[in-house]
Structures are given as C-alpha cells and as structure tokens.
C-alpha cells in the first residue's frame, strides 16, 4: 500500500470543490465545439499528454465529430510529486508529426514549462501547426508566454486534483475539480 493512500483519502475528504462535474462537462462540450469549428477540416493528430491528459482527452474525443487520428506523449515534470522538476521524456509520439496539424490535450496549464517544451518538440518534429487544449488554466503569472488555444475552465491558483489532475499520484479520477484545503 502506498505511503500516500491515507494522506490522499484525508486530502479528498477535506478538499474544496471548485468545479462541479456538471460545470466540467459543460466546459468539455464548449471546448469540443470550439475545437470542431477550428480543426474539423484539418485532419488533426490529437495527442494526449500523459498522464494528466488521459482523462480530458478521453472525455473530449467522443465529442469531436470529425475524422482524426490519435497518439500520446508522456513527458512530466512532476511524477508523483507536488512540485515540478526537470522535464522527463518517457514516450514520444509514435506517428510522424511531419506536416501534420497537431492538437495537444492536457489537464492543466499551470507554470507552462511542460506544455511549452512539448509544443517546441512538436514543431521541431515538423508539425505544420500545433494547437493546445487544457481542461483547466490556473489564473496566475507564468514563467512562459504560452497560452492555450482551447481552455475549459479558469481556476484560482491552488493545488488541484480531479479530472486527470492528481495529488501524489492519487485522485485523478475524482468527479469534480478540487483544491487541497489551505493550498
């Protein structure tokens, strides 16, 4: 049993619900409409950024009613920690990005360092265009100038979990977007 299991259970119990499942679902519907309008005729390669992008990606894909292909990237600065470090590339896309329109899907735009590095990597791999979609964008100053093209919800700058975001590897599956009490 993980050292973080009991801690995560208490964190979940005490957390503040910031976005209900209904508001998240409405945000995903709106994002899908915006993405469909902008990319529906561009034959995009949709790439979920693991592990956080798994949930929003899986929820967005059935809402995108146009032909597309999918892949994934696994690059992280966090692992199971609560603070970011150096970018660790675990898996790069399996499909060629050369000449492709790419849509990257992630759970959150926080500092922006991870997403900025992944966008740069996609461009270096020959992507014709790179778009970004995040379920949550924190309202905060960033270390980078990156802005997401498609944003589900703007949320205050606190430590969040749920809908793909985790607390020390747990709680990605929480129905709702929660903030750790006092964080």
C-alpha positions in Angstrom: 0.0 0.0 0.0 1.3 3.4 -0.9 2.5 5.9 1.7 0.2 8.4 0.1 -3.0 6.4 0.2 -4.2 7.5 3.7 -2.9 11.1 3.1 -4.8 11.2 -0.2 -8.0 10.0 1.4 -7.8 12.8 4.0 -7.0 15.4 1.4 -10.0 14.3 -0.6 -12.3 14.4 2.4 -11.2 17.9 3.4 -10.8 19.5 -0.1 -12.8 22.4 -1.6 -14.9 21.6 -4.6 -14.1 24.4 -7.1 -15.9 23.0 -10.2 -18.8 20.5 -10.1 -18.9 17.6 -12.6 -21.8 19.4 -14.4 -19.6 22.5 -14.9 -16.7 20.4 -16.1 -19.0 18.6 -18.6 -20.3 21.9 -19.9 -16.8 23.1 -20.3 -15.9 20.0 -22.3 -18.9 20.4 -24.5 -17.9 24.0 -25.2 -14.3 23.1 -25.9 -15.4 20.4 -28.3 -17.5 22.8 -30.3 -14.6 25.3 -30.5 -12.1 22.6 -31.5 -14.5 21.2 -34.1 -15.0 24.6 -35.6 -11.3 25.4 -35.8 -9.9 21.9 -36.6 -12.7 19.9 -38.0 -11.5 20.1 -41.6 -7.7 19.8 -40.9 -7.3 16.1 -40.3 -5.6 16.7 -36.9 -3.4 14.3 -35.0 -4.8 14.6 -31.4 -2.1 13.9 -28.8 -3.0 13.4 -25.1 -0.2 14.3 -22.7 0.1 11.6 -20.2 -0.8 11.1 -17.5 -3.0 14.1 -16.7 -4.3 14.5 -20.3 -5.7 10.9 -20.3 -9.0 11.9 -18.6 -9.7 15.2 -20.5 -8.5 13.6 -23.8 -10.8 10.6 -23.3 -13.7 12.8 -22.5 -13.1 15.2 -25.4 -12.5 12.6 -28.2 -16.1 11.3 -28.4 -17.3 14.9 -28.6 -15.2 15.6 -31.7 -17.4 14.5 -34.5 -14.9 14.6 -37.4 -12.1 12.3 -38.7 -8.9 12.5 -36.7 -6.1 10.2 -35.5 -4.7 9.9 -32.0 -1.4 9.4 -30.2 0.1 10.2 -26.9 3.1 11.8 -25.3 4.4 11.0 -21.9 6.5 13.8 -20.5 6.4 15.0 -17.0 8.0 17.5 -14.6 6.1 16.2 -11.6 6.0 12.4 -11.4 4.1 11.8 -8.1 5.5 14.9 -6.5 3.7 18.2 -5.8 6.4 20.4 -7.3 7.8 20.4 -10.8 11.4 19.5 -11.7 13.3 18.8 -14.9 11.2 17.6 -17.9 11.4 13.8 -18.1 10.5 12.4 -21.6 9.1 8.9 -21.2 7.4 8.4 -24.6 7.3 10.5 -27.7 4.6 10.2 -30.3 4.6 7.0 -32.4 3.2 8.7 -35.5 5.1 11.2 -37.6 4.3 14.8 -37.0 5.8 15.9 -40.3 3.4 18.3 -42.0 0.6 17.4 -39.5 -1.8 19.7 -37.7 -1.4 18.6 -34.0 -3.7 19.2 -31.1 -2.2 18.6 -27.7 -4.6 17.8 -24.9 -3.5 18.2 -21.2 -5.2 18.5 -17.9 -3.9 21.8 -16.7 -1.9 24.9 -17.7 0.0 25.8 -14.6 3.5 27.3 -14.9 3.6 26.5 -18.7 7.0 24.9 -18.8 5.9 21.4 -19.7 3.5 22.5 -22.4 5.9 25.0 -23.9 8.6 22.3 -24.2 6.2 19.8 -25.7 4.9 22.4 -28.3 8.5 23.2 -29.2 9.3 19.5 -29.6 6.3 19.0 -31.9 7.4 21.9 -34.1 11.0 20.5 -34.2 9.4 17.2 -35.3 7.9 19.0 -38.3 4.3 19.7 -37.3 2.7 22.2 -39.6 0.6 23.7 -36.8 0.4 23.0 -33.1 -2.7 23.7 -31.0 -3.2 23.2 -27.3 -6.2 22.3 -25.3 -6.3 22.3 -21.5 -9.2 21.4 -19.2 -8.0 23.9 -16.6 -6.0 27.0 -16.8 -4.8 28.4 -13.5 -5.2 32.2 -13.1 -1.6 33.1 -12.3 1.6 34.7 -13.7 3.6 32.2 -15.7 7.3 31.6 -16.4 6.5 31.4 -20.1 4.4 33.3 -22.7 2.5 30.1 -23.6 -1.3 30.4 -23.9 -3.7 27.5 -24.5 -5.8 27.7 -27.7 -8.7 26.0 -26.1 -9.4 26.3 -22.3 -12.2 24.6 -20.4 -12.1 26.4 -17.1 -10.2 29.2 -15.4 -9.4 28.3 -11.8 -7.7 30.0 -9.0 -4.0 29.3 -8.3 -4.3 26.4 -5.7 -3.2 22.8 -5.7 -5.8 21.0 -7.7 -6.9 17.4 -8.3 -9.6 15.6 -10.2 -10.4 15.0 -13.9 -6.9 14.0 -14.6 -5.0 16.2 -12.1 -3.5 14.3 -9.2 -2.4 14.5 -5.6 0.8 12.5 -5.3 -0.4 10.0 -7.9 -3.9 9.7 -6.5 -7.3 11.3 -7.1 -7.1 11.8 -10.9 -10.4 10.1 -11.0 -12.2 12.5 -8.7 -15.5 13.7 -10.2 -15.1 17.4 -9.9 -12.1 19.8 -9.7 -11.0 20.1 -6.1 -8.4 22.3 -4.3 -6.4 21.0 -1.4 -7.5 22.8 1.7 -5.1 25.5 2.6 -3.2 25.2 -0.6 
